[in-house]
Amino acid sequence: MTPDENFAALKLELPPAPTPLGVYKPFLIDGNHCYVSGHGPLLNDKTLIIGRIGDGMDIDQGKLAAQQVGLAILATLQQNLGSFNKIKRVIKVLGMVNCVSDFKRHPYVINGCSELFAKVWGEDNGVGVRSAVGMGSLPDNIPVEIEALFELE
């Protein structure tokens, strides 16, 4: 199956592609690479999931928020490329987790996004290198921000 068919089979809905709230490009192509700026957990109604993991939000809610960030990234790709089939592979994901200082399971949270990408592009092409780090805060008190780098077909 193609990446577009894989996504359709998931029966998930993309939120609207987010618009920049600062001075930056959410999407940039350089040669055969596609850079996607940090995205937050944007919902279909254009609101954000808000909260801090370990302080009112549990780890599984954080993982779902990371999946929602992945959907927002997919929305940006869809808007700019028209098809997930134009992506050859995920190269890198950087996941930032808004959490209390003694939280230790950042990779588990970011798996929400990484597992989504693996379902869209498959285990070989949908999993790239990754960093998952904790932050003392993130913009608007979102629980997760993720940026990604993709290789184009």
C-alpha positions, 0 to 999 in steps of 0.5 A: 500500500502507498503512504496515502492508502496507509493513512486512509486505512487509519481512519484518522482526521487531519486537523487544519494545517497550522499557520505560523504564530511567529516569524518562521516558515512551517515548511521548507524544501531544500534539495530533496529534503523537506524540513517541518518546523516545530508543531504543537498538538492542534485539534480539528477545531483549531484549538491546542491541547494544553497541559504539562506532563506530571502536573495535571496530564498523565503520560498516556495523555502526553502520548496522545498529544504527540500523536496529534502533533504528528497529525498536524505535521501530516496536515502541513505535508498534505497542504504543501505537497498534496500527497504523503506519497511524495515523501520517501522517508522520515529522516529525523524527529525532534520531540520536546516534552513539557514535563515536571523535572523528575519525569523520565519517560520522554521517549514513550511520549514521543512514540505517539508521533513516531508510531503514527509515521511508522504506520504511514510510511512503514517500519523501514521508511517511517522510522528515522533517527530521533531525540526526545527531550524534556523542557521546563515549558513550551509555548502556550503550555502545550505538552509536546512540540515536534519538528521533523526532517523528511527525504522527498522522492 
